[in-house]
Amino acid sequence: MRPRTFELVRYHDLSGVSGTGVVAEGCVFTDGSVALRWRGNNPATAVWPDLDSVLAVHGHQGATEVRWLEPAEPDLGSDLDHLFGAPHSVRPPSGIADPAGLPSGHARGWAGARHLR
């Protein structure tokens, strides 16, 4: 997971202070904490414990939404868990002959193949 950036877009300004449109930009860090930077005539930066806390205070009862600036990363952990659940054995391809028959000076075994160097 990586930090993810966003904009706060306000459609209706209930307070009459920050206006409408993109009013702030922010970043959600990997631990869930949020840094938020307000735009406009009175710029300020604040750190919040999570995005829900930001929206509870600045969401203006649904008049403000989060616009993500990049797509979410897929959660590959659950898709790959089956690969690591049991030990895997690594075997050379079946087409490799006895490596003892290779001329001297050549790496022995399939792991020493030229394309793996």
VENTAZI-V364643 format. One record per residue. RES is the residue in one small letter. PHI is phi in radians with two decimals (none if undefined). PSI is psi in radians with two decimals (NA if undefined). D_CENTER is the distance of its C-alpha to the mean C-alpha in whole Angstrom. Layout:
# VENTAZI-V364643
res=RES phi=PHI psi=PSI d_center=D_CENTER
res=RES phi=PHI psi=PSI d_center=D_CENTER
This chain:
# VENTAZI-V364643
res=m phi=none psi=2.53 d_center=4
res=r phi=-2.20 psi=2.79 d_center=4
res=p phi=-1.02 psi=2.60 d_center=6
res=r phi=-2.27 psi=2.29 d_center=7
res=t phi=-1.71 psi=2.72 d_center=10
res=f phi=-2.68 psi=2.95 d_center=13
res=e phi=-2.12 psi=2.55 d_center=17
res=l phi=-1.64 psi=2.11 d_center=19
res=v phi=-1.91 psi=2.13 d_center=22
res=r phi=-1.88 psi=2.20 d_center=25
res=y phi=-1.64 psi=-0.47 d_center=28
res=h phi=-2.53 psi=2.18 d_center=31
res=d phi=-1.66 psi=1.70 d_center=31
res=l phi=-1.16 psi=-0.55 d_center=33
res=s phi=-1.52 psi=-0.39 d_center=34
res=g phi=1.34 psi=0.26 d_center=35
res=v phi=-1.77 psi=-0.92 d_center=33
res=s phi=-1.64 psi=-0.21 d_center=30
res=g phi=1.45 psi=-2.87 d_center=31
res=t phi=-2.07 psi=2.99 d_center=29
res=g phi=1.58 psi=-2.70 d_center=26
res=v phi=-1.34 psi=1.96 d_center=23
res=v phi=-1.83 psi=-0.31 d_center=24
res=a phi=-2.73 psi=2.80 d_center=21
res=e phi=-2.26 psi=2.64 d_center=18
res=g phi=-2.70 psi=3.13 d_center=15
res=c phi=-2.49 psi=2.29 d_center=12
res=v phi=-1.73 psi=2.11 d_center=10
res=f phi=-1.46 psi=2.95 d_center=9
res=t phi=-1.09 psi=-0.42 d_center=8
res=d phi=-1.55 psi=0.05 d_center=12
res=g phi=1.66 psi=-0.24 d_center=12
res=s phi=-1.23 psi=2.76 d_center=14
res=v phi=-2.26 psi=2.34 d_center=15
res=a phi=-1.84 psi=2.27 d_center=16
res=l phi=-2.22 psi=2.27 d_center=18
res=r phi=-2.08 psi=2.06 d_center=21
res=w phi=-1.40 psi=2.46 d_center=24
res=r phi=-1.63 psi=-3.12 d_center=25
res=g phi=1.71 psi=-2.83 d_center=29
res=n phi=-1.25 psi=-0.39 d_center=32
res=n phi=-2.19 psi=1.17 d_center=31
res=p phi=-1.14 psi=2.51 d_center=27
res=a phi=-2.69 psi=2.74 d_center=26
res=t phi=-2.14 psi=2.41 d_center=23
res=a phi=-2.42 psi=2.66 d_center=22
res=v phi=-1.99 psi=2.32 d_center=20
res=w phi=-2.12 psi=2.72 d_center=19
res=p phi=-1.22 psi=-0.48 d_center=18
res=d phi=-2.92 psi=2.96 d_center=16
res=l phi=-1.20 psi=-0.57 d_center=16
res=d phi=-1.06 psi=-0.65 d_center=19
res=s phi=-1.15 psi=-0.71 d_center=21
res=v phi=-1.04 psi=-0.85 d_center=20
res=l phi=-1.23 psi=-0.51 d_center=21
res=a phi=-1.10 psi=-0.61 d_center=24
res=v phi=-1.61 psi=-0.74 d_center=26
res=h phi=-1.92 psi=0.07 d_center=25
res=g phi=-1.30 psi=-0.25 d_center=24
res=h phi=0.87 psi=0.82 d_center=28
res=q phi=0.97 psi=0.76 d_center=28
res=g phi=1.63 psi=-0.05 d_center=26
res=a phi=-1.41 psi=-0.08 d_center=27
res=t phi=-2.24 psi=2.41 d_center=24
res=e phi=-2.30 psi=2.84 d_center=20
res=v phi=-1.60 psi=2.23 d_center=17
res=r phi=-1.97 psi=1.93 d_center=16
res=w phi=-1.25 psi=2.44 d_center=12
res=l phi=-1.60 psi=-0.19 d_center=12
res=e phi=-2.53 psi=2.72 d_center=9
res=p phi=-1.20 psi=2.73 d_center=9
res=a phi=-1.18 psi=2.53 d_center=6
res=e phi=-1.30 psi=2.44 d_center=4
res=p phi=-1.17 psi=2.58 d_center=8
res=d phi=-1.48 psi=1.66 d_center=9
res=l phi=-1.44 psi=-0.28 d_center=11
res=g phi=-0.98 psi=-0.84 d_center=12
res=s phi=-1.22 psi=-0.52 d_center=15
res=d phi=-1.32 psi=-0.43 d_center=16
res=l phi=-1.76 psi=-0.11 d_center=16
res=d phi=-0.99 psi=-0.65 d_center=18
res=h phi=-1.11 psi=-0.39 d_center=21
res=l phi=-1.30 psi=-0.45 d_center=21
res=f phi=-1.89 psi=0.09 d_center=21
res=g phi=-1.27 psi=-0.47 d_center=24
res=a phi=-2.33 psi=2.63 d_center=27
res=p phi=-1.11 psi=2.49 d_center=28
res=h phi=-1.95 psi=2.48 d_center=28
res=s phi=-1.80 psi=2.51 d_center=31
res=v phi=-1.88 psi=2.18 d_center=31
res=r phi=-2.17 psi=2.58 d_center=34
res=p phi=-1.21 psi=2.73 d_center=35
res=p phi=-0.98 psi=2.61 d_center=36
res=s phi=-1.21 psi=-0.32 d_center=39
res=g phi=-1.41 psi=-0.06 d_center=41
res=i phi=-1.47 psi=2.24 d_center=41
res=a phi=-1.39 psi=3.14 d_center=44
res=d phi=-1.02 psi=2.08 d_center=46
res=p phi=-1.16 psi=-0.27 d_center=44
res=a phi=-1.14 psi=-0.38 d_center=47
res=g phi=-1.45 psi=0.00 d_center=49
res=l phi=-1.28 psi=2.58 d_center=47
res=p phi=-1.07 psi=2.65 d_center=49
res=s phi=-1.10 psi=2.69 d_center=49
res=g phi=1.61 psi=-0.23 d_center=46
res=h phi=-1.68 psi=2.55 d_center=43
res=a phi=-1.12 psi=2.51 d_center=40
res=r phi=-1.69 psi=2.50 d_center=41
res=g phi=1.56 psi=2.85 d_center=39
res=w phi=-1.21 psi=-0.44 d_center=36
res=a phi=-1.24 psi=-0.32 d_center=34
res=g phi=-1.61 psi=0.20 d_center=36
res=a phi=-1.03 psi=2.55 d_center=36
res=r phi=-0.98 psi=-0.68 d_center=36
res=h phi=-1.24 psi=-0.19 d_center=32
res=l phi=-1.69 psi=0.01 d_center=30
res=r phi=-1.47 psi=NA d_center=32
